[in-house]
Amino acid sequence: MEKKERKKNRFGLIGRNISYSFSQGYFTEKFDELGLKGHSYENFDLEDIAFFPDLIAEQAIKGLNVTIPYKEEIIPYLDCLDAEANSIGAVNTIKFTDEGLVGYNTDAHGFQESLKPHLKKHHKKALILGTGGASKAITYVLDKLGIDFCYVSRTPSKHQLSYIDLNRDKLEKYQIIINCSPVGTYPNTNEKPDIPYHYITNDHLLFDLIYNPSKTSFLKQGERYGAMIQNGLPMLQLQAEKAWQIWTR
């Protein structure tokens, strides 16, 4: 009689063009360290979010992470959101329960805990470069911390700034600059957001959600002019641990 293969506890990441993913390596290593031989973490690269129902129908999955560009598009496919994800309007973690698919946002936790150690008393205002799903958790945290913010976009809407609006006066007022755009991500490591870096001082804090490369051109320019800098790796690690807590509680 053939021995049945042990059913795995399957987890994974959905997104588009995610071969570079941090999450797969992180959780595979975590499972090894914890001796969880029946666990796996896989990348599910979806060309379109419309393929999501087919994915979960075919795969026995316990939990998923969600990355660009589906953090907002995934919401209609879920049965409910926890309160924080609902307030943010973006989801990066899904738990499969008997009641259905529940959406969470652990990006907010990761960002808040990785930002707080760098904050000084004069850090009262922030510029957010990019307006995609990732930026929603950022604005949620800034609002929670009492930090005023303004979006910067290539196609600004009302109450947003364009990149050509950024001048000495703006950078003197906004001393936190957060890159929520994918500009500068590997392999396009020479690219950087188009801001006037020469107005940056040692009063500034530059935070890049990108983690590969570990020091983007954006951060290198900030460092050149004396700013404090932080990449997205601690945020990713913290949000991943929070996701694991949600899946296993």
DRENDO-1510 file (C-alpha; in Angstrom, 1 decimal, always signed):
<recs>
REC; n; res; u; v; w
REC; 1; MET; +0.0; +0.0; +0.0 .
REC; 2; GLU; +1.5; +3.4; -1.0 .
REC; 3; LYS; +2.2; +5.8; +1.7 .
REC; 4; LYS; +0.2; +9.0; +1.2 .
REC; 5; GLU; +2.3; +12.2; +0.8 .
REC; 6; ARG; +1.9; +14.4; +3.9 .
REC; 7; LYS; -0.3; +17.4; +3.1 .
REC; 8; LYS; +1.7; +20.6; +3.4 .
REC; 9; ASN; +0.6; +23.8; +5.1 .
REC; 10; ARG; +0.9; +26.0; +2.0 .
REC; 11; PHE; +1.5; +29.7; +2.1 .
REC; 12; GLY; +2.5; +32.1; -0.6 .
REC; 13; LEU; +2.7; +35.5; -2.3 .
REC; 14; ILE; +0.5; +36.9; -5.0 .
REC; 15; GLY; +1.7; +39.7; -7.2 .
REC; 16; ARG; +3.0; +40.4; -10.7 .
REC; 17; ASN; +6.6; +39.8; -11.7 .
REC; 18; ILE; +7.6; +38.7; -8.3 .
REC; 19; SER; +10.6; +36.4; -8.9 .
REC; 20; TYR; +12.7; +38.8; -6.9 .
REC; 21; SER; +10.5; +38.3; -3.8 .
REC; 22; PHE; +11.8; +38.7; -0.3 .
REC; 23; SER; +9.0; +36.7; +1.2 .
REC; 24; GLN; +9.7; +33.3; -0.3 .
REC; 25; GLY; +13.3; +33.2; +1.0 .
REC; 26; TYR; +12.3; +34.6; +4.3 .
REC; 27; PHE; +9.5; +32.1; +5.1 .
REC; 28; THR; +11.4; +29.1; +3.7 .
REC; 29; GLU; +14.3; +29.9; +6.0 .
REC; 30; LYS; +11.9; +30.5; +8.9 .
REC; 31; PHE; +10.2; +27.1; +8.3 .
REC; 32; ASP; +13.6; +25.4; +8.3 .
REC; 33; GLU; +14.6; +27.1; +11.5 .
REC; 34; LEU; +11.4; +26.1; +13.2 .
REC; 35; GLY; +11.6; +22.5; +11.9 .
REC; 36; LEU; +8.3; +22.9; +10.1 .
REC; 37; LYS; +8.8; +20.3; +7.4 .
REC; 38; GLY; +5.2; +20.2; +6.4 .
REC; 39; HIS; +5.2; +23.9; +5.4 .
REC; 40; SER; +5.9; +25.6; +2.1 .
REC; 41; TYR; +5.9; +29.2; +0.8 .
REC; 42; GLU; +5.5; +29.8; -2.9 .
REC; 43; ASN; +5.3; +32.6; -5.4 .
REC; 44; PHE; +2.0; +32.8; -7.3 .
REC; 45; ASP; +2.7; +35.2; -10.2 .
REC; 46; LEU; -0.6; +36.5; -11.6 .
REC; 47; GLU; -0.8; +38.4; -14.8 .
REC; 48; ASP; -4.2; +39.7; -13.8 .
REC; 49; ILE; -6.0; +39.7; -10.4 .
REC; 50; ALA; -9.0; +38.0; -12.2 .
REC; 51; PHE; -7.0; +34.7; -12.0 .
REC; 52; PHE; -7.1; +34.8; -8.2 .
REC; 53; PRO; -10.3; +32.7; -7.8 .
REC; 54; ASP; -8.8; +30.0; -10.1 .
REC; 55; LEU; -5.6; +30.0; -8.0 .
REC; 56; ILE; -7.3; +29.4; -4.7 .
REC; 57; ALA; -9.7; +26.8; -6.2 .
REC; 58; GLU; -6.8; +24.7; -7.4 .
REC; 59; GLN; -4.4; +25.1; -4.5 .
REC; 60; ALA; -4.9; +24.2; -0.8 .
REC; 61; ILE; -3.6; +27.4; +0.8 .
REC; 62; LYS; -3.6; +28.5; +4.4 .
REC; 63; GLY; -2.4; +32.1; +4.0 .
REC; 64; LEU; -1.2; +34.6; +1.4 .
REC; 65; ASN; +0.8; +37.8; +1.2 .
REC; 66; VAL; -0.2; +40.3; -1.4 .
REC; 67; THR; +2.2; +42.7; -3.2 .
REC; 68; ILE; +2.3; +45.2; -6.1 .
REC; 69; PRO; +0.1; +45.8; -7.9 .
REC; 70; TYR; -2.8; +44.0; -6.1 .
REC; 71; LYS; -3.0; +45.4; -2.6 .
REC; 72; GLU; -6.2; +47.3; -3.5 .
REC; 73; GLU; -7.5; +45.1; -6.4 .
REC; 74; ILE; -7.6; +42.0; -4.1 .
REC; 75; ILE; -10.3; +43.5; -1.8 .
REC; 76; PRO; -13.4; +42.6; -3.8 .
REC; 77; TYR; -12.3; +39.0; -3.8 .
REC; 78; LEU; -12.2; +38.8; +0.0 .
REC; 79; ASP; -15.1; +38.0; +2.4 .
REC; 80; CYS; -14.2; +40.6; +5.0 .
REC; 81; LEU; -11.4; +42.9; +6.2 .
REC; 82; ASP; -10.2; +43.5; +9.7 .
REC; 83; ALA; -10.7; +47.0; +11.0 .
REC; 84; GLU; -7.2; +48.3; +10.3 .
REC; 85; ALA; -7.1; +47.0; +6.7 .
REC; 86; ASN; -10.6; +48.5; +6.2 .
REC; 87; SER; -9.4; +51.9; +7.4 .
REC; 88; ILE; -6.2; +51.8; +5.2 .
REC; 89; GLY; -8.0; +50.5; +2.1 .
REC; 90; ALA; -5.3; +48.1; +1.2 .
REC; 91; VAL; -4.5; +44.5; +2.0 .
REC; 92; ASN; -1.1; +42.7; +2.1 .
REC; 93; THR; -2.1; +39.6; +4.1 .
REC; 94; ILE; -4.9; +37.1; +3.7 .
REC; 95; LYS; -6.0; +34.4; +6.2 .
REC; 96; PHE; -8.0; +31.5; +5.0 .
REC; 97; THR; -10.7; +30.7; +7.6 .
REC; 98; ASP; -13.8; +28.5; +7.9 .
REC; 99; GLU; -15.8; +31.7; +7.4 .
REC; 100; GLY; -13.9; +32.8; +4.3 .
REC; 101; LEU; -11.0; +35.0; +3.2 .
REC; 102; VAL; -10.1; +37.7; +5.7 .
REC; 103; GLY; -7.8; +40.6; +4.6 .
REC; 104; TYR; -5.3; +42.3; +6.9 .
REC; 105; ASN; -2.7; +45.0; +6.5 .
REC; 106; THR; +0.6; +44.3; +8.3 .
REC; 107; ASP; +2.5; +46.9; +6.2 .
REC; 108; ALA; +1.3; +49.6; +8.7 .
REC; 109; HIS; +2.8; +47.7; +11.6 .
REC; 110; GLY; +6.1; +47.2; +9.8 .
REC; 111; PHE; +6.4; +50.8; +8.7 .
REC; 112; GLN; +5.5; +52.3; +12.1 .
REC; 113; GLU; +8.0; +50.2; +14.0 .
REC; 114; SER; +10.8; +50.7; +11.5 .
REC; 115; LEU; +10.2; +54.5; +11.3 .
REC; 116; LYS; +9.8; +55.4; +15.0 .
REC; 117; PRO; +13.5; +54.8; +16.0 .
REC; 118; HIS; +14.5; +57.5; +13.5 .
REC; 119; LEU; +12.0; +60.2; +14.3 .
REC; 120; LYS; +13.3; +63.5; +15.8 .
REC; 121; LYS; +11.2; +66.3; +17.3 .
REC; 122; HIS; +11.5; +68.4; +14.2 .
REC; 123; HIS; +10.1; +65.7; +11.9 .
REC; 124; LYS; +6.6; +67.1; +11.6 .
REC; 125; LYS; +5.9; +66.9; +7.9 .
REC; 126; ALA; +6.4; +64.2; +5.3 .
REC; 127; LEU; +6.4; +64.0; +1.5 .
REC; 128; ILE; +5.1; +60.7; +0.1 .
REC; 129; LEU; +6.5; +59.9; -3.3 .
REC; 130; GLY; +4.0; +57.7; -5.1 .
REC; 131; THR; +0.3; +57.1; -4.7 .
REC; 132; GLY; -0.1; +53.4; -5.1 .
REC; 133; GLY; -1.5; +50.8; -2.7 .
REC; 134; ALA; +1.7; +50.7; -0.6 .
REC; 135; SER; +1.3; +54.4; +0.2 .
REC; 136; LYS; -2.0; +53.8; +1.9 .
REC; 137; ALA; -0.4; +52.1; +4.9 .
REC; 138; ILE; +2.2; +54.8; +5.1 .
REC; 139; THR; -0.4; +57.6; +5.3 .
REC; 140; TYR; -2.4; +55.7; +7.9 .
REC; 141; VAL; +0.7; +55.5; +10.1 .
REC; 142; LEU; +1.7; +59.1; +9.6 .
REC; 143; ASP; -1.8; +60.2; +10.5 .
REC; 144; LYS; -1.7; +58.0; +13.6 .
REC; 145; LEU; +1.7; +59.5; +14.6 .
REC; 146; GLY; +0.4; +63.1; +14.1 .
REC; 147; ILE; +2.7; +63.8; +11.2 .
REC; 148; ASP; +1.3; +66.0; +8.4 .
REC; 149; PHE; +1.9; +64.6; +4.9 .
REC; 150; CYS; +1.5; +65.5; +1.2 .
REC; 151; TYR; +1.6; +63.2; -1.8 .
REC; 152; VAL; +3.9; +63.8; -4.7 .
REC; 153; SER; +2.8; +62.4; -8.0 .
REC; 154; ARG; +3.7; +62.6; -11.7 .
REC; 155; THR; +0.0; +63.1; -12.3 .
REC; 156; PRO; -1.1; +65.0; -9.2 .
REC; 157; SER; -4.7; +65.4; -8.2 .
REC; 158; LYS; -6.1; +68.2; -6.0 .
REC; 159; HIS; -4.1; +68.7; -2.8 .
REC; 160; GLN; -1.2; +66.7; -4.2 .
REC; 161; LEU; +2.2; +68.1; -5.4 .
REC; 162; SER; +3.9; +67.4; -8.7 .
REC; 163; TYR; +7.7; +66.8; -8.8 .
REC; 164; ILE; +8.2; +70.1; -10.4 .
REC; 165; ASP; +6.6; +71.8; -7.4 .
REC; 166; LEU; +9.4; +70.6; -5.1 .
REC; 167; ASN; +11.8; +73.5; -4.3 .
REC; 168; ARG; +13.9; +74.7; -1.4 .
REC; 169; ASP; +10.9; +76.0; +0.5 .
REC; 170; LYS; +9.0; +72.7; +0.2 .
REC; 171; LEU; +12.0; +70.6; +1.3 .
REC; 172; GLU; +12.7; +72.9; +4.3 .
REC; 173; LYS; +9.1; +72.3; +5.4 .
REC; 174; TYR; +8.9; +68.6; +4.7 .
REC; 175; GLN; +11.8; +66.9; +6.4 .
REC; 176; ILE; +10.7; +63.3; +6.0 .
REC; 177; ILE; +10.7; +62.0; +2.4 .
REC; 178; ILE; +9.3; +58.5; +1.8 .
REC; 179; ASN; +9.6; +56.7; -1.5 .
REC; 180; CYS; +6.6; +54.5; -2.0 .
REC; 181; SER; +7.2; +54.2; -5.7 .
REC; 182; PRO; +9.1; +51.3; -7.4 .
REC; 183; VAL; +11.6; +53.7; -8.9 .
REC; 184; GLY; +15.1; +52.5; -8.2 .
REC; 185; THR; +14.2; +48.8; -7.6 .
REC; 186; TYR; +16.6; +46.1; -9.0 .
REC; 187; PRO; +17.5; +45.8; -11.8 .
REC; 188; ASN; +16.9; +49.6; -12.5 .
REC; 189; THR; +19.3; +50.6; -9.7 .
REC; 190; ASN; +20.5; +53.8; -11.3 .
REC; 191; GLU; +17.0; +55.3; -11.3 .
REC; 192; LYS; +15.8; +57.6; -8.5 .
REC; 193; PRO; +12.8; +59.8; -7.8 .
REC; 194; ASP; +13.2; +63.2; -9.5 .
REC; 195; ILE; +13.5; +65.5; -6.5 .
REC; 196; PRO; +16.0; +68.4; -5.9 .
REC; 197; TYR; +18.4; +66.4; -3.7 .
REC; 198; HIS; +20.7; +69.4; -3.2 .
REC; 199; TYR; +18.1; +70.9; -0.8 .
REC; 200; ILE; +18.4; +67.9; +1.5 .
REC; 201; THR; +20.2; +68.6; +4.8 .
REC; 202; ASN; +21.1; +66.6; +7.9 .
REC; 203; ASP; +17.7; +67.5; +9.3 .
REC; 204; HIS; +16.1; +65.2; +6.8 .
REC; 205; LEU; +15.0; +61.5; +7.0 .
REC; 206; LEU; +14.8; +59.6; +3.8 .
REC; 207; PHE; +12.9; +56.3; +4.0 .
REC; 208; ASP; +12.7; +54.0; +0.9 .
REC; 209; LEU; +10.2; +51.1; +0.9 .
REC; 210; ILE; +12.6; +49.4; -1.6 .
REC; 211; TYR; +14.9; +46.8; -0.1 .
REC; 212; ASN; +16.8; +45.6; -3.2 .
REC; 213; PRO; +19.3; +47.2; -3.6 .
REC; 214; SER; +19.8; +47.7; +0.1 .
REC; 215; LYS; +21.0; +51.3; -0.6 .
REC; 216; THR; +19.0; +52.8; -3.5 .
REC; 217; SER; +20.2; +55.8; -5.5 .
REC; 218; PHE; +17.5; +57.8; -3.6 .
REC; 219; LEU; +19.1; +56.8; -0.3 .
REC; 220; LYS; +22.6; +57.4; -1.6 .
REC; 221; GLN; +21.7; +60.9; -2.6 .
REC; 222; GLY; +20.2; +61.5; +0.8 .
REC; 223; GLU; +23.3; +60.2; +2.6 .
REC; 224; ARG; +25.5; +62.4; +0.4 .
REC; 225; TYR; +23.7; +65.5; +1.8 .
REC; 226; GLY; +23.8; +64.3; +5.4 .
REC; 227; ALA; +20.3; +62.9; +5.8 .
REC; 228; MET; +19.4; +59.9; +7.9 .
REC; 229; ILE; +18.4; +57.0; +5.7 .
REC; 230; GLN; +16.4; +53.8; +6.0 .
REC; 231; ASN; +15.6; +51.1; +3.5 .
REC; 232; GLY; +12.5; +48.8; +3.5 .
REC; 233; LEU; +14.1; +45.7; +4.8 .
REC; 234; PRO; +13.2; +46.1; +8.5 .
REC; 235; MET; +9.6; +47.0; +7.5 .
REC; 236; LEU; +9.4; +43.8; +5.4 .
REC; 237; GLN; +10.7; +41.6; +8.2 .
REC; 238; LEU; +8.3; +43.2; +10.7 .
REC; 239; GLN; +5.3; +42.9; +8.4 .
REC; 240; ALA; +6.2; +39.3; +7.6 .
REC; 241; GLU; +6.4; +38.3; +11.3 .
REC; 242; LYS; +3.0; +40.0; +11.9 .
REC; 243; ALA; +1.5; +38.0; +9.0 .
REC; 244; TRP; +2.9; +34.8; +10.5 .
REC; 245; GLN; +1.2; +35.7; +13.8 .
REC; 246; ILE; -2.1; +36.2; +12.0 .
REC; 247; TRP; -1.9; +32.9; +10.1 .
REC; 248; THR; -1.0; +30.9; +13.2 .
REC; 249; ARG; -3.3; +32.3; +15.9 .
</recs>
